Amino acid sequence: MAPKGQLTVVGTIDIRQFWPESKGGASSDGDTIHLKVDPQTSFLFASSPRAKPKPVKTFVGAYVKDGKKNTKVITSKNEIKIRLQGIDTPELHYPVMAKRDPSKKAAAATEFRQPYGASAASALHDHLKGLIGPGGGTLLHATFVTHIDHVRDAIDSHGRFVGDILVGTAAAKSINTWLVEQGWAYPLFYDSMSDAEVQTLLDAWKVGKAHAVGPAKKLKKPLLPFDPARNIRTARLPDGGGLNYPKIFRRQATFWTKRPGSLPGFEFKRLLENDGLPGKQDKAFPTSYFLKHINGLDPKKRVTLASKIGPQGQTQFEPDGLVFKEDPTTLYKANGSRI
């Protein structure tokens, strides 16, 4: 059932956060954005379509327990980190947080990237720069929107807000949709999304996957070897090439880091089946089933990600073919009590 409420957050995007204006780990990926906010006035929540939006201060001092650390959802710089809902761009700087094999410590001391990771972030930078008015500068007014039943539902397990960012004055458009339509991002659906939100990105993907330039047509079904030399410190343009689906790449990077030697496809399959990633259930509904039965989903109809990987590590699903289970999140007040 579609959520009845809506959280709206108004703020500004500094386009200097995107590669290449920001280099290294300080730069934002194409699907992650920092939004400058006023903690006291930026957040408005309407509990239903007919309800008047009211200011909320729930997020002031609030945090999640992200692994072994507490992550505040509003930073000391008065910024919120936003994961663009329903999409996945190639990784630009993926840090492996798992335990590292001694032989991999040096290589894993940086953040790994994929082909087109830098290109996608650079394309978003240029798109947003074009929306800044004739006065120039680097700041762009933006509105974050997410459809939820409760305010706490806006946050994911890493302390990020999950939803769409709308930009533009004449007819505000979702950055999420733009990235998919332009072929810079793939669909990545979660069961916290409504059927309308999924369908919007399915329509965008029909346009985006036809783009000849960019990552949309560069996905490879066979598992491409992991290249540890491809990291944020070596990011350059052009950065094209074949690539694994980003969700697969993130697991591949972690598995490669945890064990000695290379990571052949059959070993990737075995590790995905037996170990997976800590805290990640990696279960999903087929998208067609999800859309047809969204008001009465049967958990038994979920399939595992491992079941969609062939014996040699090959990907056996399309980016828009699965709706993954959202990781559970608990939001805490500054005093440690649950929200």
Phi, psi and omega in degrees: 000135182294138177300149183265336185263171178216128173260130178239133178231123179258142182188199180228146175254127172267113186291352177290350179288344185266145173299136014262001180294325172249129181254166176066202185293346180283346183275156180265144171290173178291340183246013178227129186226140172264128181245125177283130185226167167255110185304335184272334189231349188282340191256123179232135180231130173248124185285346179203166181302332182265351183282147177283129178299137180237145177297141176231142179241021182303327189274352179293115181081355183287154181207165171241158174266100183259095185068238182263005182235156174265125182247116177288142183277342169243121186284172178295343177268011183058047176238150169245146178262129185244127170266117181294117188295136170082005183225164180210115175266159174305143184292138175256321176210095182259114178273131176273119184266350184285169177298138185255139171296144181307326181285349184249001186299317182294314182294325184273006179284354178245194180244128185280154179224169178243163168305141179074000176298314178290321181298318181296316179294320179294321179296320178294318177304311182294323178298313181291324178300324179290344180268348178288138185297177184298342179291345179077209183092189183236001184258138181229125176293139183212157179233126174266135181225135172216141181262116186215164176268326182230148182304321183297340183287352182285344190253139176265182187291349178256009179083015180263145171282141184240121180172204182253148171248127180256132180226161181102149184259315183294311178212094184303135181233148180289129173299323180305308182295319181300315181298320180288316180298327181275359178080012180271342182229152175259156171294142172215094188269147174231155186284003171278352180275155175275166178296325179295320179294319178296315183296323178302317181282332172298317178295320179295324181292328177300326178280313187295323184286353177273351181292126181282332181258127181116180188283347186304322182261009187255005177294141179244135178289312175297147179288113178286144181301147178281133182245100182292343179286345179272097182222176186299331182288340181255013183294127179215162172246141358286155183226039183284180179138169177289152182209158173278154174306133186308322179297323176290318180302318182297321177288322178298316180299318180293314181296319180299321183289330186278343186232156178285159175075195181278182180229086179294162184301320182293328178287323175301315178300315182297315181293323178294322179290318189266325186247309187064196176259141179305128178080358181252118180280332177051051174242152185206152168270143166302138185301319181298320178293316181303313182292326183283329187237028187302333180271001179204055184288136179260114181305335180290346180276356178290147174244158178272153176299322181300327181289345179260013177244130182286172185297339178253019177088004184286142179283129183240036174211159178267155181305329182263012188268351184227149174240108189279157178283128179288135177293139180292149181225139172242126180259135183243146172285169180301331181275001176095354179277153182286145173267000000 
